[in-house]
Structure formats: structure tokens, C-alpha cells
Amino acid sequence: MSENHQLFGTEDLRGKLSERGYKMTPQRKEILQIFVNHPDNHHMSAEDVYNILRENKSEIGLATVYRALDLLNELGILVQVDFGDGCARYELNAADPKVHHHHHLICLKCKNVIEFDEDLLDQLEAYIEKKSGFQILNHEVKFFGYCSECRGKED
């Protein structure tokens, strides 16, 4: 994640769960720990999480992973991202809702997802708010195209 994204700590996560009447079960803790322990492995699918659990000799099943990811997304602890390939992926949410999410550059050939942290849309947001009276809290931008590596292969 970018440097301006502060991630939830374990106690923050426990608090978010208990606020809504949920407990920090060992399974949820183990799944959340995967996201905390793999900060460079953004955009993990349920299968990615499940495979890491299997590598760690965990007995947590794939159905439990799906349920936990859905709940953690619903609670705002994780953010579900969709890159148009039919596979839901997840990443830890930024602790500060005022910090814009990073943008994604998605290669149509190799399916690589590159994070782009610069937010160049502040002026557009201000214009939209002034013109429409709509208060923008955040936005998400995805760019689809070809990465430099795939473009180099076509030469």
C-alpha cells in the first residue's frame, strides 16, 4: 500500500468486529493476519488466502474463508476490488476514510494489477461538488490497458 495508507492494528480490527456484535474468532484472526503479514501481496482472492492458509497447515476451509472475507468487507475492514475478470479480490482498508484509495492500472494481456498512488482528481472532485452540490467522500479509478512489459513483447 502507499505510504499514506495507515492499516488497522489488531485491536482496531477486534473493536470493529465487536462494535457490530461479532467476535474475533481464531479463523477470522488467522485470515486477517494473512493480510497484515503480506502487505505487498495486494488484491488477494479467497483462493489466494486459502492457499496461504494451506501452506501454513491451517484447517480453515474455503467456505469459511469466503464467509470471513464477506463479513470483513461488510464491516469495512477489507475492501473488495473488482478488476473486471470475474474474481473478487480484497485488500486491507485504509484507517482514514479521508485518504483516497489508490488507483489501479490493469493489464488486459497479463492481468497484472499495478497500484498508482498519485491522486490527480482533487480538482475534478471540487468542480463536481461545486456544480452539483454532491459531497464526494472518495472515489475509485481503474485504468485498463497494456503494461510496459506486455507492450515490449509486441515490438
N, C-alpha and C positions, 0 to 999 in steps of 0.2 A: 504494500500500500504506500501511498505517498507519505512524505514526512509530516504533513499536516493532518493526517488521519490518526487520531488517538483511539486505540482499541479499548474495548471494555476489559476491565480486570475481572477475575473470578468472582469477587464479592459483588461487583456491579451486576454480573450475569445472574448470580443467585438472587439478588434483590429484584431484578426484573421479573424473574420467574415467580417469586413469592408474592409480588405485588398483584399478580393476576391469579393467585391461588394454585400455582404449580410448585412442585418440589424439584430440587436439583437431584435427580436420580443419578445413580452411578453411570447409567448408559448415556444420559444427556451430558454429564460432566465429561465423559470419555470422548464423546463426539465433539463437544465444544473445544476440548483440549487439542484435538487434531487441527482445528482452525488456528488456535493460538500457537501451536508448535510448528505450523507450516505457513508462516506469513508470506513466503514467496510463492506458495502454491495457491494462487488465487483461483477463484471460479471453479471450485470443486463440485462435481456432481455427486449424487447419492452413491453411485457406484465407485467413484474415487474414494469417498470417505469409507465405504465398506471395504474396499481393497486395503486401505491403510489399517483398518481395524483387524483384518485377517492377517496382515503381515505382523501385527503386534500380538497375535494369538488371542484376540478377543472373541468372545462367544456371541457378540451382538449380531443379530440377523439383519438382513437387508430391509425387511418391513419396518423394523424398529428405527433404522436409520432414516427411512422416508418419513415416518411419523415425527421423529425428533426434528428433522430439518424443517418440516412444515410448521411445527409449533414454534421453533426458534425464529423462523421467518415471520410468522404471525405476530410474535412479540417484539419484533424489530431488532432482535439480537443479531440475526443474519439477514442479509439482503439477497433475494433471489434475482438472478440476472438471466436474461434470455438472449442468446445470440442468433436466433433465427434458425437454429439447426434441430429444434425439437427436444433439446436436452436442457432441463433446468439446472442451473449451477448456482452456487452460494458462496458468499464471502461475508466476513465479519462486517458489521455496520460501524460507521464512524460514531464515536460517542457524542460529537457535537452536531446537531441537526443543521446548524448554520453553515457547516463546512460542506461545500458541494462535493458530490461524488465525482470520482474521476470518470473520464470518458473512455470508451473502448474503440479500438481500431481492430476490425475483424477481417482477416484474410479469407477471401472466398475460395482460394485454392487449397491452402494447407490447414485452414481453420484455426490458425494461431490467433490468439487474442492479445493485443498489446494495450497496456494501460497508458493513457495520456492524461497527465495531471494538470496541465495548464488550463485554467478556466477563462476562456475568452468571451464568454457570453454575458458578462455583467452589464454591458451597455444595452444589449438586446433585452435583458430582463427589465432594466429600468424603463426602457421605451414601452414595453408591453404593459408594465404596471401603470405607467402614466397614461397611456392610451385607453386601457380597458378598465383600470381600477382593480385588476386582479392581482392579489398579493401572491407572488411566487416564493415558495419556500425552498424549492430545489428543482433540479432538472436532471435528465439522463440523456446522453447523446451517444449514439453508436454510428461509427463510420464503417461502411463495407467497401472493400477494395482488395488490392493485392499488396502484400508486404514486399520489402525490398529484396528479400531472398527469392521469392517466387517470381518477381519481376525480372531478376537477374537470370533466372533459368530460361526465360523466354527469348533471350538475346542470342 
